[in-house]
Amino acid sequence: MMMRKLTKFNHTMGFQITHSNKPKKVKPFSCPNNDDDDNGGTNGGSLIPDDVPGYASWLAKHPSALNMFDSITKEAKGKKVVVFLDYDGTLSPIVDDPDKAFMSAEMRMAVREVAKHFPTSIISGRRRERVKEFVQLSNVYYAGSHGLDIMAPPRAVKACDKKGNEGAFQPAKLFLPAIQEMSIELEDTIREIQGARIEDNKFCISVHYRQVPPKDHEMLKEKVKSLVGNRPNFRLTEGKMVLEVRPSIEWNKGDALNYLLDTLGFSNAKDVLPLYIGDDRTDEDAFKVIASRREGFPIMVSSIPKDTIAWFSLRDPSEVLAFLLRLAKWKKSEIHFFK
């Protein structure tokens, strides 16, 4: 249904929104009220950056989730929306020092409000415990290491690990000794490259090079690729100024999304709409799952054109904040309407 609506959607320069066959109209995102502004929301629809070539045509293919909000909520009315969020670049800005990727108090409040009305999970490449330290919320579920370390909701859990930790699901647990060895080898490999740093995310290892001089980027990549290439138990993926070393098992953020839907009791439900917001290549695996269902809302966060199968977009974390606030407000109004 949503895909059929999107094929009718033609987003032109500015704030004009038109449809090829007009029985259904989508209102442009209107300015939030003062309360929304106080919470850090944007004060209008997605502005098209004038200095980014191709962004307007990209936005036509992946329209703003703010401008499409009325269509999204119309599709969601009477159904069970389940929310999934990436962390870095989605709930927090991308920063030079990954230890300082703090989310704002306004964003934390928005996520808390959304989680009051919808089951909400945060799926990050970081160590699960570290993401929880950043987010500081108890009413959301956490999946770290790109979904290789999931704390499922206790009330829906099907099993416990050997220590009795309800909901702990770690499909790469047997790889931990090898991951620790790989981390030591990576440290030795990049030791002499200025600005390079290793982040231990428990079930994956991140090699950050945002602070590495540009002339050394390729050298770092070649060194890491050479090391990982000789280890058949590992695979290498790339993100935003980061190389990710992960165990060679068939598991990603899309699998984590399916696992959480299952543990929440939604795997076979016909009226469930997963909503996933993310900004990186690893989020594409979750977008693929939603696209295969042909129901739900995959939303890419990007201020530049990029290859994605997401149906919608938001420009940056400030627009994510505005969208989450509006989503929570819509649900509140729906609840009050039916009381």
Salt bridges, closest charged atoms under 4 A:
ASP36 OD2 - LYS329 NZ 3.90
ASP70 OD1 - ARG326 NH2 3.82
GLU75 OE1 - LYS5 NZ 3.67
ASP86 OD1 - LYS253 NZ 3.23
ASP88 OD2 - ARG126 NE 2.72
ASP97 OD1 - ARG197 NH1 2.93
ASP99 OD2 - ARG197 NH2 3.05
GLU113 OE2 - LYS116 NZ 2.82
GLU113 OE1 - LYS332 NZ 3.00
GLU129 OE2 - ARG128 NH2 3.95
GLU129 OE2 - LYS202 NZ 3.95
GLU133 OE1 - ARG130 NH1 2.87
ASP149 OD1 - ARG128 NE 3.26
GLU185 OE1 - ARG231 NH2 2.29
ASP188 OD1 - ARG191 NH2 2.49
GLU199 OE2 - ARG126 NH1 2.99
GLU199 OE1 - HIS208 NE2 2.67
ASP200 OD2 - ARG127 NH2 3.21
ASP216 OD1 - LYS215 NZ 3.36
GLU218 OE2 - LYS221 NZ 3.94
GLU238 OE1 - LYS221 NZ 3.63
GLU238 OE2 - LYS225 NZ 3.92
GLU244 OE2 - HIS146 NE2 3.50
ASP262 OD2 - LYS158 NZ 2.97
ASP271 OD2 - LYS80 NZ 2.87
ASP279 OD2 - LYS240 NZ 2.60
ASP283 OD1 - LYS253 NZ 2.92
ASP316 OD2 - ARG315 NE 3.88
GLU334 OE1 - LYS331 NZ 3.08
